[in-house]
Amino acid sequence: MANILITGGTGLVGKRLATLLSERQHQVRVLTRNPKEANEFKWNLNTHYIDEKALENLDFIIHLAGAGIADKRWSKNRKKVIIDSRVASAKLLFNKVTELGISLQGFISASGSNYYGALTSEKIFNEKDAVGKDFLGLVCKKWEDAANQFLQLNIRVAILRTGIVLSKKGGALEKMKTPVVSPLGNGNQYISWVHIDDLCFAYIKCVEENISGAYNLVSPEHHTSKSFSKLLANSIKRPYLPIGVPSFLLQLIFGELAIILLEGSRLSSHKIQNTGFSFKYESLKNALNNL
């Protein structure tokens, strides 16, 4: 049993992860701007404040906090919010852990599958490949660098580069359930995805076993926007239109943000599987039917 603090614990992944950790008899605490439950503690990035009770006898921090990449158009200010919500929050945690001399067993952080850049290619990226040179690559690099600060304190660090999380309750899948399902753009871009329970059990594995380093946390089964849309339409019994939503229209609506809808490469999940981790939902068909 471990004492675990989750940032972003009131979000989609955080809620599910907290439930699964509690079921395994771990004690879960959550950092939030507006604590409401007994296990929730206040923090504020603007004032560099963390309720120190959240850090007492702490074993692990799971860092999920971060403003939604696809929630708003990428203005200059929004880009700063996206970066600061991940990086400044990790730095605040690092400073508090250092100041209080907390001997964590591990710091486990989210990162993005767009670490390698938002582009479509036939290459299958693994964890040894270089970081992308675009905005999303920059976000992930800064995010991971902030997590890796904890190595200076001889604290184990694990990072999960996560694809689109499929869940029953909100998230990307809910937005995809349109009356008529169709691919985006030319439909040839790959979509990296993972079932929420597989993601959560990967975090649990990082807590319960001596796992460190960066891992691609995406399902082993690769899909393009076309093949993904076909399976989704079949799963939710809605018509599939093979004509993609035009790229120019998405760019008009979303601006620079449209790149995450129109580009995407395949990622290898061999490294996490080589730790003994197995995906319960390897196939998209099974994942969608479950959800």
N, C-alpha and C positions, 0 to 999 in steps of 0.2 A: 504493500500500500504506500502511495506517495502523495505528498502535498503538491498540487499542480495549480499554477496560475495561468489563466488563459486571457490574452488580450483579444479583443474582437469576439468575445465569448457570447455576445448577444446576437451575433450574426448567424447566417444560414449554417455554416460549417461548425461554428463555435457551439451552438446549441446542441447539435447532434453529437458532437464530440464530448461535450460535458456529460450528456446522458450516458453514453457508452463507457466513459471513464468511471462514472459513479457506479454503474452496474458491475464494474470490475473492482469495486471497493476502494478506488482512489478518492481522495478528498479534493474537490475542485473548487477553486475560487475564480472569480471573474473580475477583471478591471473594466469599468464602464464610466462614462461621463455622468450617468444618472442612475446610481445604484438604487435598486428597489427590493432585492431579496437579501436574505441574511448572508449569503456567500458572495455578494457583490460589493466591490470596493471602488471608491472614486479615484479617478485620475484626470488630470487636465494638462494637455501638452502646452497650452499657451502660458500657463503659470508654472510649468515644470513640477507639478504636484502629483504625488502618489501617496495614498493612504498607506502608511508603513505597516499597518496590521496585515495587509495583503501579502507582505513579504516575510512574515514571521514563520520560522521553521519550514521554509520553502525548499522543495526539492527540484522542481522543474518549472520553467516558463515556456508556454507554447504561444508564439507570437503570430496571431492571425490578423491583427488590426491593419486596416488600410482602406482608404476611400475607394469606392468602386471605380474600376478602370473604365467601364462602359456606361456609367450613370449619367454623365454630362459631356457635352462637347469639350474638346481639349483647348480651352483658352490658356493663355500664359499663366493666369492665376490658378486654373484648375490643375495644370501640370504640376505646379508647386504644391498644391494640396495633396495630389496623388503621391508625390515623393515624400513630403514631410510626414504624412500620416503613417508611412512605413518606416522611414529612416529616423526622423526625430524621435518617434516613439521608442524605437529600439535603443537609441542613444540615451534616452531618459532612463530606460530600464537598466542599461549598462552602468550609468552613473550612480543610480540608487543601489544596485547590487555591490558596486565597488565601495561606495560610501559606507554602507552598512556591513561590509565584510561577509556577505552571504555566500556560503559554499554550495552553490547549485550543483546538482548532478548533471544537468543538461539544459541547454537553451535550444529550442526546436522552433524553426521559423518557416513560414510559408514563403514561397517565391512563385514566379510565373513560368508557364511553359513557353512564353515568348521571350525567355532569356536569350535565345539564339537569334532573335529578331523576328519581326513579322514579315515573312516572305514565303513564297511558295516555291518549293524545289523538290527534286526527287531524292535528295539526301535524307537519310534517317539520322537525326542528331542524337549524340550521346553526351554524357556529362563532361567529356574531355574537350568538346568542341568550344570554339571561342564565343564570347558574348556578342550579341548583335550590336550594330552601330546606330540603331534608330532609337526613338524615345523609349519604347518598351524595353529594349536591351539595357538602356541607361537606368531605367527604374529598377529592373531586377538586379543589376550590378550593384547599385547603391544599397538596395535592400539587403542583399547577401553580405556586402561588406560590413553593414551595420550589425548584422547577426554575428559575423565572424570576429567582431571585437571581443566577444566573450572567450575566445581562445587565449587572449592575453592573460585571462584569469585562470587558465587551466580548466576551463569548463567545456565539456563536450558540446559540440554544435552539430545539429543535423538540419538540413534544408530540403524542403519538398517543392520541386518545381511543378506546379499543378496546372492541369488543363481545365477545360470547362467542367464545372461540377454539376452533375445531374442529380436532381433531388425532387421529391414529391412536392415540397413546400417552397414555392418561389424559385428564384434563381433563373438561370438562362433557359431551362427547359420550359418554364411557364410562358416565357416570351416567344418561344418557338411554336407553341400550340395555336397557330393561326387557323382561321376557317379553311384556308387552302394552303397546303404546305408546299414550299418551293425552295430551291437552292438560292444562294446569294451570288451575284455576279455570274461568272462563267461556271461556277459550281465545282471547279477542279481543285480548289484550295482544300488542304487537309484540316480536319477538326480534331484537335487533341481533347479527349474527354475522359472523365472518370466518374464512377458512381460514388455518391457521397459516403456510403458505408466503407467502400474500399479505401477512400482517402482517410477517413477517421481511423480505421484499423492500422493504416500505415503510421499515423501519428502515435497510436498506442504502442505499436512495435518499437518506435523510436524511444518511447518512454521506458518500456519494459526490457529492452535489450540494448546492448552496447553498440548502437549504430551512430555513425557520425559521417559528415560530408554531405555533398549535394546529390540529390536523386531526382530523376524525372518521375513524377507520379501521374502517369497517364495510362489508360488501358492499353494492353498489348495489341488490340485490334484497331487497325487504322481505317479511317473513313474520310471520304471527301464530303464536301457540302451536299453533293448530289446523292451519294449513297446514304448519308446520314438522314437527309430529308425524306427519302423513299421509305426507310425503315420507320421513321417517326410517323409519317402519314399512315402507314399500315398499322402501327401500334395503337394510334388514337382514332383509327377508323375515319380519317378525313381524306379528302381528295388530294392527290399529288399533281402539281403542275410542273413539268420538266423545264419550263422556261424560267430562267433565273431572274431574281429582282435585279434590274439594271444597276451596274456599278455607279454610273453617274448620278442616279437617284439617291443611292446610299451616301455618296460623297456630298451631295447637296444637303441631305438631311443631317448627317453626322459630322461633316467636315473631316479633319484629319483622323478622327476616331474610326472612320469607316475602314481603315486598314486592317483592324482586327477582325472585321467581318469578311474581308475580301482576300486576305492572305493567310497562309498557314502551312506548316510543314509537319512531317512525321517525326515523332520522338521515340527513341528506344526506351523500353522499361526493363531491360535486361539487368541493369545494376541493382535495382531494388528487388527484383526476383531472385537474384543471386544471394541475397541475404536470407532467403528462405520465405520471403513474403509471397503469398499467392493471392491473386485477384479472384474474388468470388464472382465478379461480373466482368469476365474477360470479353464477352461478346456484347455488342450494342443491343442486339435483339433481346437478350436476357435482361439487360439493364433496363431497357425501356418497358418491357413487360412487367418487371418488378415494380416500376415506378408508376 
